[in-house]
Amino acid sequence: MNRYQRMVDELVREMGGYWGPFEMLAALVEEVGELADELLKAEGIKGEGRANLKEELGDVAFALACIANHYGVDLLEALEESVRKYRERDLSRRSG
C-alpha cells in the first residue's frame, strides 16, 4: 500500500472502518457525478462561479482508494500498469 492509501486507511479506520464494497462503489459514483457538475461549471455549460475541480478530484481519488484498500490493490502500481497498457496500445495504433 502506498503512502496515500495508508493515509486514507488511517482516516477510515479512525472513523469506524470501511463500508461494504457496493456502498463504496456508490460513494465513488456519487463523487464522479459531483466531478461532472464541476466540469460543467468549468466549461461554462452549467451554472456560474468557480469550479472546484481540485476538491472533487480529491474526493474521487479518496473513494477509489477506499475500494483499492478493501481489495489490497496498490493504486500507484495499477496506474503505472494502465499507463504502460495505453502507451503500448496507442503506439501500435500509430504505427499500423
Secondary structure by P-SEA (a helix, b strand, c coil): ccaaaaaaaaaaaaacccccaaaaaaaaaaaaaaaaaaaaaaaccccccccaaaaaaaaaaaaaaaaaaaacccaaaaaaaaaaaaaaaaaaaaac
